Amino acid sequence: MTDPIAPTAGPSSAPSLPANHAAIARTAENFEAVFMGEMAKLMLESVDIGDTFSGGHGEEIFRGMLGEKLGSEMARRGGVGLAPAVMEQMLKMQEGSS
């Protein structure tokens, strides 16, 4: 029995790309996720924690993880348009090295 919640992977769910293009697209999206995660971490560091609702040491530890997850989710949902530009440059570099 299949899990109704789990996303199904198949040809209809993703555009048809050659194997190397799909790998490059994943790498470009991962790059954007890391970039967005670092930006989110910087934004979270600028937020005043305050004394009333401070999470203490636990909050400090997990704040970086929150930034990473926010970046990954932003990139997965389309990001800021960095991944397509990175992918284009990677393809150009790959064509030049052939």
N, C-alpha and C positions, 0 to 999 in steps of 0.2 A: 504494500500500500504506500502511496506517495504522500508526502507531507504537504498539506494544502497551504501552509504558510511559507514554506521554503520557495525561493524563486527558482524557476526552471530555466536552465541554460539550454540554448539551442539556436539554430540558425535564424529563427524569427526574432529572437530577443537581441541580437547584436548585428551590426552591419557586417556584410561579407568582406573581409579583408584578408590578404595573404597572411600567412603565419608570422612572417617577420614584421609586417605592419601592425598586426594585433599586439605583438610583444612590445613594439616601439610605443604604441598607444598606451599600453599599461604602464610602461616606464615613464612616459610623459605625465600621465595622471598621478603616478606615485611621486614624481618630482613636485608637481603642483601641490599634492597633499602635504609633503614635508614643508614646502614654502609657506602654505597657508597655516600649518600648525605652528611654525615659528612666529608668524605674525600674530596668531591668536595668543600664544604665550606672552608676547610682548604687551598685547592689549590687556591681558589678565593681570600682568605685573603692575600696570598703571592704575588698577582699581584699588581704592582705599578699602581695606578689610574692615576696619573699625573694631571696637571692643565688644559691642553688644552681641553680634552674631558671628564672631570669629570662630572658625573651625579649628584654630590652634595649629599644632604641628601636623596633624593629619591633612588639613587643608593645604598646607604648604607642599606636602609630599604629592598629593594628587592633582594639584593645579597644573603641573606640566603634562600629566596624562590627559587632563581635560583639554588642554590646548592641542595635543596631538590628535585626539578624537574629533575635535571640532574641525581641524584642518582636513582630516580624512573625509569627513562627511561633506564638507563644503566642496572638496574636489570631486567627490563621487556624484554630487548633484549639479555639476557643471562648472564649479569654481569661478574664477575671474577671467577665464580665457587664456590662461598661461599654457595649459597643456597642449592645445592645438599649435601654438607658436613653437613650443619646444619640440613637438613631434615633427613639424615641418623642417626645423633645423637639423634634427637627427636624421631625417630622410635625405636631406641635402648632403650631409656629411657622409652618409653611407653610400650614396651614389658616387661621390667624389673618390672614395677609397676603393671602388670596384675595379 
